[in-house]
Amino acid sequence: MSSLLMSTHHDPQRISLIIRRLRPSFARRALTTSPPASAPPIPVPVRSQASYPVPTTPTCPPSGCACAAMPSGLDIDYGRPLDGTMPPYVQHVVVRTGRDDWGSRIEDEDGSVEGIGMNFARSLRGLVGRGGKFFDPQRPILITNSSLPAKAGPEYTSVHVFPQHVHVPKIPHTPEAHEAFVSQFLISKGAMAEKMWTKREIQKSEGDDVDQTGFPIPEEDLVAYKSRLNYAKNVSPTILICGHNSRDTRCGILGPLLRAEFNSYIGGRTQLPADDERSMGFRFSGLQPVSNVGKSRVALTSHLGGHAFAGNVVVYLPKRFKLASGKVSPLAGMGIWYGRVEPRHVWGIMEETVQRGCVVKELLRGIHEPGVIDG
């Protein structure tokens, strides 16, 4: 076996053959360096609203405050059902660009970050998109730009990754750093385990040093470990609103209006006195809710799909996120996709979804559940 293994370090077909011989369970998925000519369909679970195992409310409650009027003349699709129109994806990478709009296709711009000639979305798409080095048809990655300020400096890009709910503040503008980002945050645990097991078998056959568990520590892995990117956990909600005006004016008009409404709520316009009937079930210190709503991020984002259902809003609630009542939200760790959102709905979304942990069924496009889709 050693003669066969020693000649296979850079031969994917031989590696696949070894896997079949040594680990029959791997025979179902051979390692390749390029995607198949025709990728199989993405296995995304389809549910009806009734099957979502989360609290729901049928309609959005009326706004408890004055809000902007809904612009007239927008061709919004009110005929088709909303439920099930969320695009299939496993992870969502949100690039901080400091801009409110982008070209119709964000990958085609010279530079997607303000003041920087670097298009991270294009680079990332080249790695994880069809034909890319890390392409996996079973794990679609959604990539969007956002208006969140680009604070990383001219030599770096800053991103958020969901549903991991992490902020990666500094990704250097080098191909090596971009690949390191994908390897660290986007490759599935199963794929990574398979890759590392194969490498272990090859390295052991070639007589390289291994650690106490028999796992190899090749030099390139040590280099990769030392170059791991720093990140921080998101502890407050992130609210993304499609505002991609160059792609569709419906979102371009509604996006900024909805952002202003969400920011007004977060800024305290709807904080209620403790004896107000709408504050039942809430815990207040004076007029301040105890949840982390006040630290929420609100941003415009590029194309999310479904412009006909503008306004499109995605509410990401961190893992272990607590309601105003102090209990962990039943929606913690999820991404709630809403469509046909108008300014009058913002108050109700914040009260029901963020503060109480309920999904508003009449606006629901879908729920991103890491435990189901990102198995």
Phi, psi and chi 1 to 4 in degrees:
 res  aa     phi    psi   chi1   chi2   chi3   chi4
   1 MET       -  -29.2 -179.0  174.7   67.2      -
   2 SER   -65.0  -37.7   60.0      -      -      -
   3 SER   -65.6  -37.0   61.0      -      -      -
   4 LEU   -67.7  -44.2  176.3   62.5      -      -
   5 LEU   -67.6  -37.7  -76.2  169.1      -      -
   6 MET   -66.8  -17.5  -70.0  176.8   65.9      -
   7 SER  -104.6   13.0   62.4      -      -      -
   8 THR  -116.8    8.8   60.2      -      -      -
   9 HIS   -56.7  -33.1 -172.4   71.4      -      -
  10 HIS  -120.3   23.2  -62.2  -66.7      -      -
  11 ASP  -115.9   98.1 -169.7  -27.1      -      -
  12 PRO   -59.2  -37.3  -22.5   32.7      -      -
  13 GLN   -65.0  -40.4  -67.3 -178.1  -11.7      -
  14 ARG   -68.7  -36.9  -73.2 -178.8  177.0  -90.0
  15 ILE   -59.5  -43.9  -68.3  174.4      -      -
  16 SER   -61.7  -39.8 -178.3      -      -      -
  17 LEU   -62.9  -41.4  177.7   61.3      -      -
  18 ILE   -62.9  -41.6  -65.6  169.0      -      -
  19 ILE   -60.4  -42.9  -69.0  173.7      -      -
  20 ARG   -60.9  -36.5  -69.7 -169.8 -178.4   97.4
  21 ARG   -76.7  -40.2  -68.8  178.4  178.3  176.8
  22 LEU   -89.2  -34.0  -60.3  179.9      -      -
  23 ARG  -132.6   90.2  -85.2  -65.9  -91.8  -81.8
  24 PRO   -54.7  -28.5  -24.0   33.5      -      -
  25 SER   -65.7  -18.9   62.2      -      -      -
  26 PHE   -87.1   -7.6  -78.5  168.3      -      -
  27 ALA   -63.9  -22.8      -      -      -      -
  28 ARG   -72.5  -19.0  -63.6 -170.2  -57.4  -91.1
  29 ARG  -139.1   92.6 -177.3  168.4   62.3  171.9
  30 ALA   -74.7  148.5      -      -      -      -
  31 LEU   -78.7  134.6  -62.5 -178.2      -      -
  32 THR  -135.1  164.3   60.7      -      -      -
  33 THR   -99.3   -4.5   55.0      -      -      -
  34 SER  -144.4  153.1   59.9      -      -      -
  35 PRO   -71.3  158.3   27.6  -34.9      -      -
  36 PRO   -64.9  157.8   23.5  -33.6      -      -
  37 ALA   -59.0  -41.9      -      -      -      -
  38 SER  -126.5  108.7   58.0      -      -      -
  39 ALA   -72.7  143.9      -      -      -      -
  40 PRO   -68.7  159.4   25.0  -33.3      -      -
  41 PRO   -63.2  150.8   22.8  -33.2      -      -
  42 ILE   -77.2  124.1  -61.1  166.1      -      -
  43 PRO   -81.6   81.0   31.3  -33.4      -      -
  44 VAL  -100.6  126.8  176.2      -      -      -
  45 PRO   -64.0  139.9   16.0  -23.7      -      -
  46 VAL  -109.8  126.2  177.9      -      -      -
  47 ARG  -128.7  155.7  -63.4 -158.4 -156.4 -169.1
  48 SER   -89.4  162.5   64.5      -      -      -
  49 GLN   -57.6  -34.2  -72.2 -178.3  -13.6      -
  50 ALA   -66.0  -20.7      -      -      -      -
  51 SER   -93.1   -3.8   66.5      -      -      -
  52 TYR   -67.3  122.9  -72.7  123.4      -      -
  53 PRO   -83.5   48.1   32.9  -34.8      -      -
  54 VAL  -134.8  157.9  -65.3      -      -      -
  55 PRO   -63.5  141.9  -20.3   32.4      -      -
  56 THR  -134.2  158.6   61.4      -      -      -
  57 THR  -130.1  136.5 -176.3      -      -      -
  58 PRO   -64.9  -38.8   20.7  -31.4      -      -
  59 THR  -131.9  159.7   59.1      -      -      -
  60 CYS   -77.5  127.8 -166.1      -      -      -
  61 PRO   -65.3  154.5   23.6  -33.0      -      -
  62 PRO   -63.6  148.6   22.5  -33.3      -      -
  63 SER   -63.8  139.3  179.3      -      -      -
  64 GLY   -91.6   14.9      -      -      -      -
  65 CYS  -153.5  167.8   60.4      -      -      -
  66 ALA   -69.6  142.3      -      -      -      -
  67 CYS  -143.7  168.8   58.0      -      -      -
  68 ALA   -65.5  152.6      -      -      -      -
  69 ALA   -78.7  150.7      -      -      -      -
  70 MET   -72.3  124.9  178.0   68.0  174.8      -
  71 PRO   -59.4  143.8  -21.5   32.5      -      -
  72 SER   -90.7  161.6   60.3      -      -      -
  73 GLY    83.0    5.7      -      -      -      -
  74 LEU   -85.1  132.6  -61.4 -179.0      -      -
  75 ASP   -85.9   77.3 -174.8   18.2      -      -
  76 ILE   -90.9  137.0  -53.1  -60.4      -      -
  77 ASP   -82.6  105.7 -175.6  -12.9      -      -
  78 TYR  -103.3    4.3  -68.2   99.9      -      -
  79 GLY   -91.4  -46.8      -      -      -      -
  80 ARG   -75.0  149.5  -74.5 -176.8  -68.0  167.8
  81 PRO   -64.2  143.3  -20.3   31.7      -      -
  82 LEU   -83.7  -39.1  -85.1  176.9      -      -
  83 ASP   -58.5  127.8 -172.2   31.6      -      -
  84 GLY    93.9    4.1      -      -      -      -
  85 THR   -93.7    0.2   62.0      -      -      -
  86 MET   -66.3  133.5  178.6 -173.5   77.5      -
  87 PRO   -67.5  147.4   24.6  -33.8      -      -
  88 PRO   -73.8  131.0   27.3  -34.1      -      -
  89 TYR  -160.4  158.6   69.7  102.8      -      -
  90 VAL  -104.8  -41.0  170.8      -      -      -
  91 GLN  -135.8  153.8  -70.4  172.9  -76.8      -
  92 HIS  -125.0  118.2 -173.0 -179.3      -      -
  93 VAL  -101.8  121.0  178.7      -      -      -
  94 VAL  -112.4  114.8  179.5      -      -      -
  95 VAL   -89.8  130.6 -175.5      -      -      -
  96 ARG   -83.3  115.5  -60.1  177.0   69.4  118.1
  97 THR  -116.1  -17.7   72.4      -      -      -
  98 GLY    73.0   16.8      -      -      -      -
  99 ARG  -124.7  154.1  -66.7  169.0   51.1 -175.7
 100 ASP   -95.6  -11.9  -77.8    2.5      -      -
 101 ASP  -152.0  160.8 -163.2   20.2      -      -
 102 TRP  -144.2  174.5  -50.0  -92.7      -      -
 103 GLY   -61.4  164.1      -      -      -      -
 104 SER   -55.9  -38.4  179.2      -      -      -
 105 ARG  -115.2  113.7  -76.5  176.2   45.4   85.6
 106 ILE   -64.0  -24.6   60.2  175.0      -      -
 107 GLU   -72.3  -17.7  -61.0   91.0  -14.4      -
 108 ASP   -90.7   -6.9  -65.9  -20.5      -      -
 109 GLU   -74.6  151.4  -68.5 -166.4  -42.2      -
 110 ASP   -65.8  -39.4  -69.5  -23.6      -      -
 111 GLY  -150.6  126.7      -      -      -      -
 112 SER   -93.5   -9.6   62.8      -      -      -
 113 VAL  -108.6  134.9  179.4      -      -      -
 114 GLU   -54.0  122.6 -172.8  175.2  -81.2      -
 115 GLY    77.4    7.4      -      -      -      -
 116 ILE  -129.1  129.8  -59.5  173.5      -      -
 117 GLY   -84.4   48.3      -      -      -      -
 118 MET  -132.1  123.7  176.9   66.9 -151.6      -
 119 ASN  -105.5   92.4 -170.2  -36.9      -      -
 120 PHE   -67.0  -36.0 -177.3   76.6      -      -
 121 ALA   -59.8  -41.6      -      -      -      -
 122 ARG   -66.3  -43.4  177.1  168.6   57.7 -154.9
 123 SER   -62.2  -44.0  176.0      -      -      -
 124 LEU   -67.2  -40.2 -173.2   58.1      -      -
 125 ARG   -60.8  -36.4 -174.3   81.8   66.9 -170.4
 126 GLY   -66.6  -23.4      -      -      -      -
 127 LEU   -89.7  -41.4  -68.2  171.5      -      -
 128 VAL  -107.8  -10.2  -57.7      -      -      -
 129 GLY   -79.1  176.1      -      -      -      -
 130 ARG   -55.7  127.7 -173.6  174.3  -62.2  -84.6
 131 GLY    90.1   -7.7      -      -      -      -
 132 GLY   -78.7  163.4      -      -      -      -
 133 LYS   -59.7  -34.1  179.0  177.8  179.8  179.9
 134 PHE  -110.5   19.0  -61.1   99.4      -      -
 135 PHE   -63.2  132.0  172.8   67.0      -      -
 136 ASP  -136.9  109.5 -175.7  -14.8      -      -
 137 PRO   -62.9  -18.2   23.5  -33.5      -      -
 138 GLN   -85.3   -7.7  -53.8  -60.9  -41.5      -
 139 ARG  -133.4   73.2  -64.1 -180.0   58.3   80.8
 140 PRO   -65.0  136.9   23.9  -33.0      -      -
 141 ILE  -111.0  124.4  -52.5  -63.7      -      -
 142 LEU   -89.7  127.3  178.1   62.0      -      -
 143 ILE  -123.2  122.1  -54.8  168.2      -      -
 144 THR  -135.6  151.7   62.2      -      -      -
 145 ASN   -85.9  160.0  -74.9  -17.2      -      -
 146 SER  -141.9  164.7   78.1      -      -      -
 147 SER   -84.7   -0.4   63.0      -      -      -
 148 LEU   -56.9  138.0  -69.1  168.9      -      -
 149 PRO   -60.5  139.9   20.3  -31.3      -      -
 150 ALA   -88.6   96.9      -      -      -      -
 151 LYS  -103.2    6.5  -62.6 -179.3  178.2  179.7
 152 ALA   -77.3  -16.4      -      -      -      -
 153 GLY    98.9  166.4      -      -      -      -
 154 PRO   -67.6  -14.2   24.7  -34.0      -      -
 155 GLU  -105.0    6.8  -61.6  178.9   -7.0      -
 156 TYR  -139.0  162.8  -57.6   92.2      -      -
 157 THR  -121.7  144.6  -67.4      -      -      -
 158 SER  -116.4  134.7  176.3      -      -      -
 159 VAL  -138.4  163.0  -54.6      -      -      -
 160 HIS  -116.3  145.3  -65.9  -94.1      -      -
 161 VAL  -124.3  126.7 -176.7      -      -      -
 162 PHE  -120.5  147.1  -58.2   96.0      -      -
 163 PRO   -88.4   11.5   35.5  -38.3      -      -
 164 GLN   -66.6  -21.3  -75.5   71.2   21.8      -
 165 HIS    56.9   52.8  -66.1  -89.7      -      -
 166 VAL  -123.5  151.9  -62.9      -      -      -
 167 HIS  -113.0  120.6  174.8 -145.8      -      -
 168 VAL  -102.8  102.1 -172.1      -      -      -
 169 PRO   -77.5  -25.4   27.7  -34.2      -      -
 170 LYS  -141.4  103.9  -74.1 -171.2  174.9 -176.9
 171 ILE  -111.4  111.7  -54.6  173.0      -      -
 172 PRO   -59.7  151.2  -23.4   34.4      -      -
 173 HIS   -84.0   65.4  -67.3  162.1      -      -
 174 THR  -135.6  149.0   65.0      -      -      -
 175 PRO   -57.6  -36.8  -24.1   33.7      -      -
 176 GLU   -64.0  -42.0  -65.0   77.4   12.7      -
 177 ALA   -67.6  -36.9      -      -      -      -
 178 HIS   -67.1  -40.1  -67.3 -178.4      -      -
 179 GLU   -66.4  -37.2  -69.8 -165.1   13.9      -
 180 ALA   -63.0  -38.4      -      -      -      -
 181 PHE   -61.1  -46.8  168.2   77.5      -      -
 182 VAL   -61.7  -46.1  174.0      -      -      -
 183 SER   -63.4  -37.0  -64.2      -      -      -
 184 GLN   -80.2  -34.8 -174.2  174.1  -16.4      -
 185 PHE  -117.8  -19.7  -64.3   98.8      -      -
 186 LEU  -115.6  -22.3  -57.4 -175.4      -      -
 187 ILE   -74.9  134.7  -67.6 -178.0      -      -
 188 SER   -66.8  153.7   70.0      -      -      -
 189 LYS   -61.3  -39.2  -66.7  180.0 -179.6  178.9
 190 GLY   -64.2  -44.6      -      -      -      -
 191 ALA   -65.5  -39.9      -      -      -      -
 192 MET   -67.0  -40.5 -179.2   62.0   75.4      -
 193 ALA   -63.8  -41.0      -      -      -      -
 194 GLU   -64.0  -43.6  179.1  177.3  -34.8      -
 195 LYS   -61.5  -45.3  174.4 -178.1  175.1 -178.0
 196 MET   -72.0  -33.9  -65.2  -53.3  -65.0      -
 197 TRP   -64.1  -43.1 -178.5   89.5      -      -
 198 THR   -60.7  -44.3  -55.6      -      -      -
 199 LYS   -62.5  -37.8 -179.8 -179.9  -72.4 -173.7
 200 ARG   -61.6  -45.1  180.0  179.3   75.1  172.9
 201 GLU   -62.3  -40.9  -66.5  -57.5  -46.4      -
 202 ILE   -67.5  -46.2  -65.5  173.1      -      -
 203 GLN   -64.2  -40.2  -66.6  -71.2  -17.8      -
 204 LYS   -62.5  -39.1  -73.8  172.9   64.9  176.8
 205 SER   -68.3  -25.6   70.3      -      -      -
 206 GLU   -91.9    1.7  -64.8  178.8  -10.7      -
 207 GLY    83.1   17.1      -      -      -      -
 208 ASP   -74.9  158.9  -74.6    4.8      -      -
 209 ASP   -66.5  145.8  -67.4  -26.0      -      -
 210 VAL  -128.6  162.8  -63.8      -      -      -
 211 ASP   -83.3 -170.9   63.5   13.1      -      -
 212 GLN   -62.9  -25.8  -63.7  178.3   10.0      -
 213 THR   -90.9    0.8   64.5      -      -      -
 214 GLY    88.1    5.9      -      -      -      -
 215 PHE   -88.1  132.2 -156.4   79.4      -      -
 216 PRO   -72.2  153.0   29.6  -35.9      -      -
 217 ILE  -126.5   70.1  -47.6  177.6      -      -
 218 PRO   -65.9  157.4   21.9  -31.1      -      -
 219 GLU   -59.2  -39.8 -178.3  178.2   -9.1      -
 220 GLU   -65.2  -29.1   62.3  -93.0   25.2      -
 221 ASP   -71.7  -36.7  -73.7   -6.0      -      -
 222 LEU   -63.3  -40.9  -70.9  175.4      -      -
 223 VAL   -63.1  -44.3  173.4      -      -      -
 224 ALA   -63.2  -40.5      -      -      -      -
 225 TYR   -62.2  -42.5 -179.9   79.7      -      -
 226 LYS   -69.0  -22.2  -67.4  177.6 -179.3  177.9
 227 SER   -97.5   14.4   64.2      -      -      -
 228 ARG   -59.7  142.6  -74.7  172.6   64.0   85.6
 229 LEU   -84.0  140.0  -60.6  165.8      -      -
 230 ASN   -74.1  151.4  -67.1  -33.8      -      -
 231 TYR  -152.4  163.9   66.3   93.9      -      -
 232 ALA  -132.0  148.3      -      -      -      -
 233 LYS   -77.9  140.2  -69.5  -75.2 -173.2  178.1
 234 ASN   -81.0  128.1  -64.2  -28.3      -      -
 235 VAL  -113.3   -1.6  -63.3      -      -      -
 236 SER  -126.8  160.1  -61.9      -      -      -
 237 PRO   -60.8  149.4  -23.6   34.1      -      -
 238 THR  -119.5  124.3  -60.0      -      -      -
 239 ILE  -116.2  116.2  -59.7  166.5      -      -
 240 LEU  -109.6  133.8  -57.8  174.5      -      -
 241 ILE  -126.5  124.8  -50.9  157.4      -      -
 242 CYS   -65.4  122.5 -174.1      -      -      -
 243 GLY  -133.6   29.4      -      -      -      -
 244 HIS   -76.9   81.4 -156.6  164.1      -      -
 245 ASN   -63.1  -39.1 -174.7   62.6      -      -
 246 SER   -69.4  -16.2   64.5      -      -      -
 247 ARG   -91.7  -39.6 -172.1   74.4  175.3 -108.0
 248 ASP  -161.5  126.0 -168.3  -74.7      -      -
 249 THR   -69.6  -21.8   54.8      -      -      -
 250 ARG   -61.8  -47.0  -72.1  168.3  -69.1 -169.2
 251 CYS   -71.7  -33.1  -73.5      -      -      -
 252 GLY   -63.7  -31.0      -      -      -      -
 253 ILE   -83.9  -47.0  -67.4  171.9      -      -
 254 LEU   -76.0  -33.0  -85.4  174.1      -      -
 255 GLY   -52.6  -56.5      -      -      -      -
 256 PRO   -62.2  -35.3  -25.6   35.4      -      -
 257 LEU   -63.6  -45.0  -78.4  178.0      -      -
 258 LEU   -67.8  -37.5  -65.6  176.0      -      -
 259 ARG   -60.5  -43.2  176.4  174.2   59.6  176.4
 260 ALA   -62.7  -38.6      -      -      -      -
 261 GLU   -67.3  -44.5  -69.2  -62.9  -40.5      -
 262 PHE   -62.8  -42.8  -82.6  107.6      -      -
 263 ASN   -64.9  -34.2  -79.3  -32.0      -      -
 264 SER   -65.7  -41.5  -66.8      -      -      -
 265 TYR   -62.1  -50.3  179.5   98.4      -      -
 266 ILE   -62.3  -32.6  -67.1  168.1      -      -
 267 GLY   -71.4   -7.6      -      -      -      -
 268 GLY   109.6    9.5      -      -      -      -
 269 ARG   -64.2  -30.1 -175.4  170.4   67.7 -179.1
 270 THR  -106.5   16.8   61.3      -      -      -
 271 GLN   -65.9  129.3  -68.2  171.9   -3.3      -
 272 LEU  -109.8  149.2  -55.1  171.8      -      -
 273 PRO   -65.1  153.4   22.1  -33.0      -      -
 274 ALA   -61.2  -24.8      -      -      -      -
 275 ASP   -92.1    2.3   58.2   -6.2      -      -
 276 ASP   -72.2  135.7 -170.2  -64.9      -      -
 277 GLU   -60.8  -26.0   62.6  178.8    7.3      -
 278 ARG   -76.3   -9.8  -70.2  169.3  -65.4  174.7
 279 SER   -94.8    6.1   69.0      -      -      -
 280 MET   -59.8  134.9  -68.4 -179.9   62.5      -
 281 GLY    87.2   -5.7      -      -      -      -
 282 PHE   -97.4  155.6  -69.8   68.7      -      -
 283 ARG  -114.7  122.4 -136.1  170.6   59.6 -154.2
 284 PHE  -118.8  148.6  -76.4   76.8      -      -
 285 SER  -112.3   97.7  173.9      -      -      -
 286 GLY    70.1 -115.5      -      -      -      -
 287 LEU  -111.3    9.3  -60.8 -178.9      -      -
 288 GLN   -98.0  120.9  -59.4  -68.5  -32.3      -
 289 PRO   -67.8  149.1   22.9  -30.6      -      -
 290 VAL   -89.4   -5.5  -62.7      -      -      -
 291 SER   -74.1  173.3   66.1      -      -      -
 292 ASN   -88.3   24.6  -74.1  -37.5      -      -
 293 VAL   -59.3  -37.9  170.3      -      -      -
 294 GLY   -63.0  -15.8      -      -      -      -
 295 LYS  -105.0   12.5  -60.6  178.2 -178.4  178.2
 296 SER   -63.8  145.7  -60.2      -      -      -
 297 ARG   -94.1  133.3  -63.9 -178.4 -176.7   89.4
 298 VAL  -125.6  129.3  179.4      -      -      -
 299 ALA  -150.3  151.8      -      -      -      -
 300 LEU   -79.2  152.2  -60.7 -178.6      -      -
 301 THR  -137.7  161.0 -176.7      -      -      -
 302 SER   -75.9 -173.8   57.7      -      -      -
 303 HIS   -46.2  122.7 -177.7   53.0      -      -
 304 LEU  -105.9   -6.8  -69.8  170.8      -      -
 305 GLY    91.0  143.6      -      -      -      -
 306 GLY    80.3   44.4      -      -      -      -
 307 HIS   -59.2  -27.4  -73.7  -54.3      -      -
 308 ALA   -63.8  -16.9      -      -      -      -
 309 PHE  -102.6   21.2  -57.0  125.3      -      -
 310 ALA   -56.7  147.7      -      -      -      -
 311 GLY   -79.5  139.7      -      -      -      -
 312 ASN  -101.6  126.9  -72.1  -64.4      -      -
 313 VAL  -132.6  136.0  173.9      -      -      -
 314 VAL  -120.2  125.8 -175.2      -      -      -
 315 VAL  -109.6  111.6  179.6      -      -      -
 316 TYR   -99.7  120.1  -76.0  115.1      -      -
 317 LEU  -105.5  127.3  -62.6  177.8      -      -
 318 PRO   -61.5  159.3  -17.6   29.8      -      -
 319 LYS   -61.8  139.4  -58.2  172.7 -176.4  178.0
 320 ARG    65.7   19.2  -51.9  -63.5  -62.1  172.5
 321 PHE   -65.4  133.2  177.0   72.9      -      -
 322 LYS  -100.2  141.4  -68.0 -175.8  177.8 -178.8
 323 LEU   -74.1  173.2  -55.3  171.9      -      -
 324 ALA   -62.7  -22.6      -      -      -      -
 325 SER   -75.7  -12.8   64.4      -      -      -
 326 GLY    98.0   -9.1      -      -      -      -
 327 LYS   -88.8  153.6  -62.8 -179.7  179.4  179.4
 328 VAL   -66.7  132.2  174.3      -      -      -
 329 SER   -66.0  138.3  172.3      -      -      -
 330 PRO   -66.2  -11.9   22.1  -31.8      -      -
 331 LEU  -100.3    6.1  -54.2  179.7      -      -
 332 ALA   -58.3  133.0      -      -      -      -
 333 GLY    86.9   -5.3      -      -      -      -
 334 MET   -99.1  165.2  -62.3 -177.8 -178.4      -
 335 GLY  -117.5  118.9      -      -      -      -
 336 ILE  -101.5  118.1  -47.1  -58.3      -      -
 337 TRP   -99.0  124.4  -75.9   61.0      -      -
 338 TYR  -118.8  149.6  -72.9  131.5      -      -
 339 GLY  -132.7  165.5      -      -      -      -
 340 ARG    56.9   33.4  -60.7 -179.9 -172.5  140.0
 341 VAL   -78.8  128.5  176.6      -      -      -
 342 GLU  -111.7  164.0  -58.6  178.6   11.0      -
 343 PRO   -52.9  -33.8  -29.8   36.7      -      -
 344 ARG   -69.6  -13.4   64.1 -173.1  176.5   91.2
 345 HIS   -89.6  -15.0  -65.9  135.0      -      -
 346 VAL   -61.5  -45.9  168.6      -      -      -
 347 TRP   -57.1  -46.7 -168.0   92.7      -      -
 348 GLY   -65.8  -38.2      -      -      -      -
 349 ILE   -62.7  -43.9  -70.5  174.2      -      -
 350 MET   -67.4  -40.9  -68.5  -60.1  -64.8      -
 351 GLU   -69.1  -47.6  -67.3  -74.5  -46.2      -
 352 GLU   -80.0  -51.2  -67.1  -64.6  -27.5      -
 353 THR   -79.7  -48.3  -59.8      -      -      -
 354 VAL   -83.2  -47.1 -179.7      -      -      -
 355 GLN   -80.8  -34.6  -64.0  -87.9   30.6      -
 356 ARG  -110.9  -14.5  -72.2 -172.0  172.6   97.2
 357 GLY    78.0   33.3      -      -      -      -
 358 CYS  -116.4  143.5  -71.3      -      -      -
 359 VAL   -91.9  134.6  169.7      -      -      -
 360 VAL   -87.2  106.0 -179.5      -      -      -
 361 LYS   -65.4  -37.2  -69.2  176.1   64.8  174.8
 362 GLU   -66.8  -18.9   70.1  168.1  -28.4      -
 363 LEU  -107.6   -1.7  -56.6  175.4      -      -
 364 LEU   -76.1  125.2 -175.5   63.9      -      -
 365 ARG   -96.0  -27.8  -67.3 -172.9   59.3 -172.3
 366 GLY   165.5  168.5      -      -      -      -
 367 ILE  -125.7  124.5  -61.3  177.2      -      -
 368 HIS   -85.8  111.2 -174.6  -96.4      -      -
 369 GLU  -111.7  105.3  -59.4  174.2   85.5      -
 370 PRO   -55.5  -35.5  -24.2   33.5      -      -
 371 GLY   -68.6  -18.1      -      -      -      -
 372 VAL  -103.0  -54.3  174.4      -      -      -
 373 ILE   -80.6  -37.2  -61.7  178.3      -      -
 374 ASP  -100.7   56.4 -169.5   21.1      -      -
 375 GLY   -68.4      -      -      -      -      -
